[in-house]
């Protein structure tokens, strides 16, 4: 049995990669990171390819594709460190709203890129001591940290009881403060709620669990793309950088570094593909695979981007090369929506329940 991408998925991958190569060079990423440009133009360009609606059903105005298609796109976005709200608007929001069967009237505008939905899931996953969201009727109070997409029009908010609510970004009593993180190509913010009107999306913890699983696979695919690009850059640099009248790629130590990166990364692609496949086709394995895949890619991504920087030597730390964008992308992905330790604990707990 051959397990791989279909011709349609390969075409999708090529289309997105070609668009990003032409429209999102490193200089464009650098401008976004420096705050000179917004990611709205990037998102609108991707919307013309139908990317925001990739997981939205055709009935709701989207493409109606599957999780593996979304993983293919996420990998391409990670490869180009694309500054776009793909994770929140194209993955988290569609999965949550369609699984719950609520507020699906928004999805048509999400699919066209007109509306962006951010994600404040941290409190439903692992609440911090200085945060927390309380509910009184349909009013939210408290704080959400590390919310994805500081420029969203709506936010999906999770509570410690694993309920999901939808909040408008311009709702009375909501304060939105951008957060500064090492990852400048993805915007995050802090939301403070002071009796903010909210619409209930779901009281079923299973909806948040399924949404979380989909997000983990998308993050893992993004890390895979970022790591692959870092490896490709390291190999290209080693083939042109000379020392002692020889390219450094001829040195045994550099060969070993590149080989170790490739050996660590190559199995990850099939792992991501299988985890994405399990989301749609093997639900009993979906949570376990999502957790282990994101946890494993987090560690491999950290190793590959660090080693790629070492291959570049001092040049790897300069903004001229820009390798630090991929390094920081992998670092951010490692922490967001669950560290490797937390996710492996979740996988263990899940296996205990289904054993």
C-alpha positions, 0 to 999 in steps of 0.5 A: 500500500502506498501512502502519499499525496494525491495528484490534487494535493500535490497540485495544491502544494505546488500552487501555494509554494509558487505563490509564496515564493513569488509574493512572500520573499524574505524582504516581505517577511522582514517588513512584517516582522519590523512592523512596517506592513500588516499581514492582511495583504498576505491573507487576502492573496491566500484567500484568492487561492481559497486557503482560508476556506480549505476546511470549510464545507462547500455548503458554508462557502469553503473548499470542503477539503480535508485535514491532510490538505490543510497540513500540506498548506501549513507545511508550505506556510512554515517553509516560507515563515508566512505571516498569516492567521492560517492556524486560527482562522483556517483551522481552529475556527472552522473545526470548532464552529462546524463541529459544534454546528454553531455560528456557521453563518460567519464561515462564508466570510472567513472563507473569502478572507473578509473576516478573521477569527482569532483563538484564545484556547489557552485557558481551556488547555492549561490555565496560567495562575495570572489569567482565567476566564469566568462566565456569568450568564453570557458575560465573560470576565477575566483574561486570556493570554497568548491569543492567536491573531491580534487583528482578528474580527472575532475570537473563540474563547475557551474556559477552564471548564472547556466551554467555547464562546465567540466574542466580537473584537469590538465588544464593549468591555473587551481590551485587546493588547498586542504581545511582543514575542520572539516570533514576529511573523505571528501576532499574539495578544492579551484579551481582558474581559470586563463583563463582555457579551459572548455567544456560546459555541459549545459546552461539550469538551469534545468540541474543544478536544477535536479543535485542539487536535486539528490545531496541533497537527497544523502546528506540527506541519508548520514546524516541519516546513520551517525545519525543512527550509532551515535544512535546505538553507544550511546545505546551500550555504555549506556548498558555497562557503569556502574555508582553506580553499574548500567548500565547507560541505566537504568537511566531515563534521559539516557532512555529519551535521547535515546528515543528522538534520536530514535523518531526524526530519525525514520520518517526520513528514510521514508522521504529520501526514498520518496524524492529519489522515487520522483526524478525518479517518481514524478518530480513535487514534486522532488525539494520540497521534496529534499529541505525539506528532506535535511533541516530536516535531517540537523537539526535532524542529528545535534541533534542526533550526539550531544545527542549521544556524551552527552550520552557518556559523556567525552568519546564522545570527545576522538579519542578512541571512534571516535564518533566525526567523525560522529558528524563532518560528520553531521555538514559538511552535514548540510552546503554543497550545501545549509543550511536548511534556504537556502533550505527552501527558495528554496522550498518556491520559487519553490512552488510559481512557480508551484502553 
